[in-house]
Each structure stands twice: as C-alpha cells, then as structure tokens.
Amino acid sequence: VKKCKKIFVPSNQVKEDLLNYTEIQENRIKVIPHGYTRQNKETGNKERKKQILFIGRIEEKKNILNLIKAFNVFSQRHPEYILILAGKIDQEYVDKNIDLFNTDKIQLLGYVSEEKKYQLLSESACLAYVSKEEGFGIPILEAFDFNLPVVCSDIPVLREVGGEVCVFVNQDSIEEISNGLEKITSDSLGNIKSQQQLEKFSWRISSEIYLKEIF
C-alpha cells in the first residue's frame, strides 16, 4: 500500500476494505473485475442429477455449516437430493463439526481437478454459494457458464458478480437458504439473463483497462 502508485482490485468490496483498513488514498485504487473464459463446450441443456453443488474452500468464511443445516431442512422435503462440497478442506474445521459432515447425503470431495469441476458443473442441479465474505466470486460465473441457477449470499460483492440473476439470501438464516434451495431447484435451467451477465466479465475488456492504466 505504501509503495504502489496504483492498486488494482477485482471488486468494489475489496476497494472498500482497503479504504476502511488502510490509509491509502481512494484515487490510487482502480476496480477492474476479473474476466472469465468460457469452458462449457456443450450445446443445449444436459440432463441434471439431483445434486446441489458448492465449489470453494471448506472453511468458516464460506459458511459451510449453515449451508449444511439449510440443506438438511431442504432434504426433508426432497430426500432424493445430495449436497456435493468440492474444494480444499480445512481439516480442523471439518473435524470440529464432523457430526454435520458425517452423512451419506453429503459428499465431501476435497480438491478436484478442473476436469472434474467442469463435470460437476455440467451435471448438477444448481450452485449454492452462501459465503460470509468474498473478494469476488468466480464460482458464480462458472455456474452461469454451465447454465446452473445460483443461490448465494446477499452481500455487496456477490451482488456485483451475480447482478439480478441469482437468488439472494441472508447467509445467516438457515430458513432463507433452505427456501432459496427450494426456489432454485424448482426453476427451469438455462436462464438467458445469466449468459448476459457472464458477458460483462471479459478478459479482453479487463486487459484493455489494465493496459490503459499502466501505460
């Protein structure tokens, strides 16, 4: 912060964090969203499995415990669904809450390859992303790419990424998250608005802004 002439951040939320927790001048911060490169090579909607997907680190700030509790409520009405948690595991966090994770309704996959991630995105029913805090939210763009509906936290940074496409819920309310899962799994897949939102996150556009700011 002291040495840099300019600091590039991917969201207004990160900018606000810098302004709140450092003495940096606002005019030194430039918000440039991350771009996204499409990975979905399939045409049309693939038949989906009865599975809800989370992608990200399995840790406290990702709000996994509330997601599991909300899924358990949802599962009482829809016992055919499973919850898949894909991402690097904070083992201490899991061990401390092992009773919640220890069920055949939850698949704790740990870190997965890019190929496995794309397979999960192509076959799941929806993405659940109810983090307490984020700096951006790439999994939401990945879900849009694969035509997955998304239920996510109603926090400013995910509003930036998700626009008006996602179902936003209070991440502290198990009832709201459960109701969000209910809504998102009953909606039809393949929302044209999600594709329009995805178009806003282009590496070409971001790169042009970076180059302009640097040179």
VOPAGU-2260 file (C-alpha; in pm, 1 decimal, decimal comma):
REM VOPAGU-2260
SITE   aa  ch    i         X         Y         Z
SITE  VAL   A    0       0,0       0,0       0,0
SITE  LYS   A    1     285,3     238,2      82,6
SITE  LYS   A    2     492,4     165,0    -228,5
SITE  CYS   A    3     234,5     112,2    -503,5
SITE  LYS   A    4     138,0     400,7    -726,9
SITE  LYS   A    5    -180,4     216,5    -824,9
SITE  ILE   A    6    -358,4     -81,6    -678,8
SITE  PHE   A    7    -592,7    -290,9    -892,6
SITE  VAL   A    8    -875,1    -476,4    -717,5
SITE  PRO   A    9   -1146,7    -704,4    -863,6
SITE  SER   A   10   -1448,6    -558,6    -683,4
SITE  ASN   A   11   -1582,6    -253,8    -502,9
SITE  GLN   A   12   -1591,9    -464,0    -186,9
SITE  VAL   A   13   -1213,3    -506,7    -189,5
SITE  LYS   A   14   -1179,0    -135,1    -256,2
SITE  GLU   A   15   -1396,0     -58,8      46,1
SITE  ASP   A   16   -1189,7    -296,2     260,0
SITE  LEU   A   17    -869,4    -115,8     161,3
SITE  LEU   A   18   -1022,3     222,5     237,8
SITE  ASN   A   19   -1152,6     100,6     574,4
SITE  TYR   A   20    -841,6     -80,8     693,6
SITE  THR   A   21    -553,4     116,0     539,3
SITE  GLU   A   22    -463,5     480,3     485,8
SITE  ILE   A   23    -446,7     450,7     107,2
SITE  GLN   A   24    -589,9     736,7     -98,7
SITE  GLU   A   25    -900,1     640,8    -294,1
SITE  ASN   A   26    -762,9     773,7    -624,0
SITE  ARG   A   27    -486,0     509,9    -614,4
SITE  ILE   A   28    -736,9     223,0    -623,9
SITE  LYS   A   29    -879,5     103,0    -954,6
SITE  VAL   A   30   -1160,6    -153,8    -967,5
SITE  ILE   A   31   -1116,7    -392,5   -1262,4
SITE  PRO   A   32   -1335,2    -705,2   -1245,8
SITE  HIS   A   33   -1183,3   -1041,7   -1322,0
SITE  GLY   A   34   -1259,4   -1174,7   -1666,6
SITE  TYR   A   35   -1390,9   -1520,6   -1737,9
SITE  THR   A   36   -1303,2   -1765,0   -2015,2
SITE  ARG   A   37   -1591,2   -1992,0   -2109,6
SITE  GLN   A   38   -1529,9   -2362,8   -2053,7
SITE  ASN   A   39   -1866,8   -2513,2   -2140,5
SITE  LYS   A   40   -1832,0   -2681,6   -2479,1
SITE  GLU   A   41   -2173,5   -2845,7   -2476,1
SITE  THR   A   42   -2476,9   -2717,7   -2661,3
SITE  GLY   A   43   -2820,2   -2737,3   -2505,1
SITE  ASN   A   44   -2904,4   -2839,2   -2150,1
SITE  LYS   A   45   -2768,1   -3166,1   -2018,6
SITE  GLU   A   46   -2987,7   -3384,2   -1800,6
SITE  ARG   A   47   -2917,5   -3284,5   -1441,7
SITE  LYS   A   48   -2869,5   -3503,7   -1138,2
SITE  LYS   A   49   -3039,1   -3440,8    -806,0
SITE  GLN   A   50   -2733,6   -3278,8    -654,6
SITE  ILE   A   51   -2656,8   -2934,4    -515,3
SITE  LEU   A   52   -2302,5   -2816,2    -572,4
SITE  PHE   A   53   -2068,2   -2597,4    -369,2
SITE  ILE   A   54   -1725,7   -2501,6    -507,4
SITE  GLY   A   55   -1469,0   -2342,7    -280,3
SITE  ARG   A   56   -1254,4   -2395,7      24,7
SITE  ILE   A   57   -1427,3   -2586,4     304,7
SITE  GLU   A   58   -1375,4   -2332,6     582,5
SITE  GLU   A   59   -1550,0   -2096,5     821,9
SITE  LYS   A   60   -1586,4   -1791,0     596,9
SITE  LYS   A   61   -1758,6   -1999,7     329,2
SITE  ASN   A   62   -2044,2   -2058,4     574,9
SITE  ILE   A   63   -2048,4   -2432,5     514,6
SITE  LEU   A   64   -2222,4   -2517,8     841,4
SITE  ASN   A   65   -2524,0   -2300,6     763,9
SITE  LEU   A   66   -2532,9   -2444,6     412,9
SITE  ILE   A   67   -2539,8   -2797,8     551,5
SITE  LYS   A   68   -2807,3   -2712,1     807,1
SITE  ALA   A   69   -3019,9   -2548,8     537,1
SITE  PHE   A   70   -2967,7   -2847,7     308,8
SITE  ASN   A   71   -3083,9   -3079,6     587,9
SITE  VAL   A   72   -3408,9   -2882,5     611,8
SITE  PHE   A   73   -3443,1   -2886,2     231,6
SITE  SER   A   74   -3365,8   -3258,5     228,6
SITE  GLN   A   75   -3664,3   -3336,2     449,0
SITE  ARG   A   76   -3885,7   -3222,8     160,2
SITE  HIS   A   77   -3655,5   -3354,0    -113,5
SITE  PRO   A   78   -3475,5   -3667,2      14,0
SITE  GLU   A   79   -3356,5   -3753,5    -336,2
SITE  TYR   A   80   -3100,4   -3470,1    -337,4
SITE  ILE   A   81   -2739,3   -3482,2    -220,1
SITE  LEU   A   82   -2501,6   -3197,5    -138,2
SITE  ILE   A   83   -2157,1   -3201,2    -300,9
SITE  LEU   A   84   -1877,7   -2997,2    -142,0
SITE  ALA   A   85   -1581,6   -2959,8    -378,6
SITE  GLY   A   86   -1272,4   -2771,8    -266,6
SITE  LYS   A   87    -966,3   -2777,9     -44,2
SITE  ILE   A   88   -1057,9   -2891,5     306,7
SITE  ASP   A   89    -971,3   -2716,0     629,6
SITE  GLN   A   90    -945,2   -3044,7     817,6
SITE  GLU   A   91    -955,2   -2886,8    1163,4
SITE  TYR   A   92   -1278,9   -2710,8    1070,1
SITE  VAL   A   93   -1433,9   -3035,1     943,1
SITE  ASP   A   94   -1314,5   -3240,7    1241,1
SITE  LYS   A   95   -1462,8   -2987,4    1482,9
SITE  ASN   A   96   -1802,5   -3023,8    1312,2
SITE  ILE   A   97   -1777,4   -3384,9    1199,9
SITE  ASP   A   98   -2132,4   -3472,8    1309,3
SITE  LEU   A   99   -2273,1   -3240,5    1042,1
SITE  PHE   A  100   -2045,7   -3373,3     769,2
SITE  ASN   A  101   -2089,6   -3740,7     857,5
SITE  THR   A  102   -2392,9   -3833,9     646,6
SITE  ASP   A  103   -2447,9   -4015,3     319,9
SITE  LYS   A  104   -2639,8   -3710,4     194,0
SITE  ILE   A  105   -2314,6   -3509,5     176,6
SITE  GLN   A  106   -2018,1   -3583,4     -47,2
SITE  LEU   A  107   -1700,8   -3412,9      76,4
SITE  LEU   A  108   -1476,2   -3440,3    -228,2
SITE  GLY   A  109   -1184,0   -3220,2    -129,3
SITE  TYR   A  110    -976,7   -3059,8    -403,4
SITE  VAL   A  111   -1091,1   -3160,4    -752,7
SITE  SER   A  112    -925,2   -3120,8   -1092,0
SITE  GLU   A  113   -1050,3   -2867,3   -1343,1
SITE  GLU   A  114   -1193,6   -3153,6   -1549,2
SITE  LYS   A  115   -1383,1   -3291,9   -1250,7
SITE  LYS   A  116   -1509,8   -2944,3   -1163,1
SITE  TYR   A  117   -1648,1   -2896,1   -1514,0
SITE  GLN   A  118   -1814,2   -3237,1   -1495,2
SITE  LEU   A  119   -1983,1   -3139,6   -1167,3
SITE  LEU   A  120   -2094,5   -2808,5   -1314,6
SITE  SER   A  121   -2241,7   -2982,0   -1617,2
SITE  GLU   A  122   -2442,0   -3239,5   -1421,8
SITE  SER   A  123   -2553,1   -3063,0   -1100,4
SITE  ALA   A  124   -2892,6   -2902,8   -1046,1
SITE  CYS   A  125   -2768,6   -2574,8    -900,4
SITE  LEU   A  126   -2484,5   -2395,6    -722,8
SITE  ALA   A  127   -2511,4   -2291,8    -357,9
SITE  TYR   A  128   -2265,6   -2018,6    -259,5
SITE  VAL   A  129   -2360,5   -1860,0      71,8
SITE  SER   A  130   -2024,4   -1724,1     188,6
SITE  LYS   A  131   -1996,0   -1479,0     475,8
SITE  GLU   A  132   -1745,5   -1272,2     278,9
SITE  GLU   A  133   -1577,5   -1278,1     -60,5
SITE  GLY   A  134   -1337,3   -1074,7    -270,0
SITE  PHE   A  135   -1506,1   -1168,1    -597,1
SITE  GLY   A  136   -1698,6   -1489,2    -677,7
SITE  ILE   A  137   -1564,4   -1686,2    -975,1
SITE  PRO   A  138   -1781,4   -1996,9    -899,0
SITE  ILE   A  139   -2090,4   -1788,3    -978,5
SITE  LEU   A  140   -1954,3   -1712,0   -1325,9
SITE  GLU   A  141   -1866,7   -2079,8   -1371,5
SITE  ALA   A  142   -2224,4   -2170,2   -1282,6
SITE  PHE   A  143   -2357,4   -1917,9   -1536,0
SITE  ASP   A  144   -2129,8   -2070,9   -1799,7
SITE  PHE   A  145   -2282,8   -2414,7   -1738,2
SITE  ASN   A  146   -2641,1   -2283,6   -1711,9
SITE  LEU   A  147   -2670,3   -2356,8   -1341,0
SITE  PRO   A  148   -2908,3   -2145,8   -1134,9
SITE  VAL   A  149   -2738,3   -1995,6    -829,0
SITE  VAL   A  150   -2844,4   -1927,7    -472,6
SITE  CYS   A  151   -2594,8   -1704,7    -294,3
SITE  SER   A  152   -2538,0   -1466,6      -6,4
SITE  ASP   A  153   -2693,4   -1124,4     -26,0
SITE  ILE   A  154   -2363,1    -942,2      21,9
SITE  PRO   A  155   -2242,3    -649,5    -193,0
SITE  VAL   A  156   -1962,4    -829,8    -375,0
SITE  LEU   A  157   -2187,2   -1115,6    -487,6
SITE  ARG   A  158   -2446,2    -862,4    -599,0
SITE  GLU   A  159   -2169,7    -714,8    -817,1
SITE  VAL   A  160   -2095,3   -1051,5    -975,1
SITE  GLY   A  161   -2444,0   -1203,7    -983,4
SITE  GLY   A  162   -2639,7    -897,0   -1089,5
SITE  GLU   A  163   -3012,1    -967,5   -1093,7
SITE  VAL   A  164   -2972,0   -1331,3   -1193,2
SITE  CYS   A  165   -2908,2   -1514,4    -865,2
SITE  VAL   A  166   -3147,0   -1594,2    -583,2
SITE  PHE   A  167   -3001,4   -1390,9    -297,3
SITE  VAL   A  168   -3048,4   -1498,4      64,3
SITE  ASN   A  169   -2943,8   -1392,3     411,5
SITE  GLN   A  170   -2638,8   -1608,4     475,4
SITE  ASP   A  171   -2715,8   -1612,2     849,6
SITE  SER   A  172   -3066,9   -1750,6     801,9
SITE  ILE   A  173   -3095,8   -2127,0     762,6
SITE  GLU   A  174   -3460,4   -2084,2     668,5
SITE  GLU   A  175   -3379,4   -1836,0     389,3
SITE  ILE   A  176   -3104,3   -2054,9     249,1
SITE  SER   A  177   -3334,6   -2357,4     255,6
SITE  ASN   A  178   -3610,9   -2161,4      83,3
SITE  GLY   A  179   -3355,4   -2041,0    -172,6
SITE  LEU   A  180   -3262,6   -2401,3    -249,8
SITE  GLU   A  181   -3632,8   -2481,8    -284,0
SITE  LYS   A  182   -3683,8   -2199,5    -532,0
SITE  ILE   A  183   -3368,7   -2259,2    -732,5
SITE  THR   A  184   -3423,7   -2633,3    -779,3
SITE  SER   A  185   -3781,0   -2581,3    -897,0
SITE  ASP   A  186   -3689,8   -2316,0   -1156,3
SITE  SER   A  187   -3608,5   -2413,5   -1513,5
SITE  LEU   A  188   -3243,7   -2424,6   -1618,6
SITE  GLY   A  189   -3074,6   -2217,1   -1883,5
SITE  ASN   A  190   -3152,2   -1856,2   -1798,0
SITE  ILE   A  191   -3066,8   -1614,0   -2079,2
SITE  LYS   A  192   -3002,4   -1345,4   -1818,2
SITE  SER   A  193   -2715,5   -1549,3   -1674,4
SITE  GLN   A  194   -2547,9   -1554,2   -2015,9
SITE  GLN   A  195   -2593,9   -1179,9   -2048,5
SITE  GLN   A  196   -2442,9   -1128,0   -1702,6
SITE  LEU   A  197   -2148,5   -1351,9   -1791,5
SITE  GLU   A  198   -2072,0   -1136,3   -2095,2
SITE  LYS   A  199   -1987,2    -846,4   -1862,9
SITE  PHE   A  200   -1680,7   -1031,2   -1736,4
SITE  SER   A  201   -1442,6   -1032,5   -2030,5
SITE  TRP   A  202   -1063,5   -1062,8   -2007,2
SITE  ARG   A  203   -1041,7    -860,7   -2326,5
SITE  ILE   A  204   -1221,0    -567,2   -2167,2
SITE  SER   A  205   -1033,5    -603,6   -1837,7
SITE  SER   A  206    -698,5    -629,8   -2013,9
SITE  GLU   A  207    -763,9    -312,9   -2211,6
SITE  ILE   A  208    -835,7    -126,3   -1887,1
SITE  TYR   A  209    -521,5    -266,9   -1723,0
SITE  LEU   A  210    -305,0    -158,8   -2016,7
SITE  LYS   A  211    -458,5     186,0   -2023,9
SITE  GLU   A  212    -395,1     231,5   -1651,6
SITE  ILE   A  213     -37,1     101,3   -1669,9
SITE  PHE   A  214      79,8     283,1   -1978,8
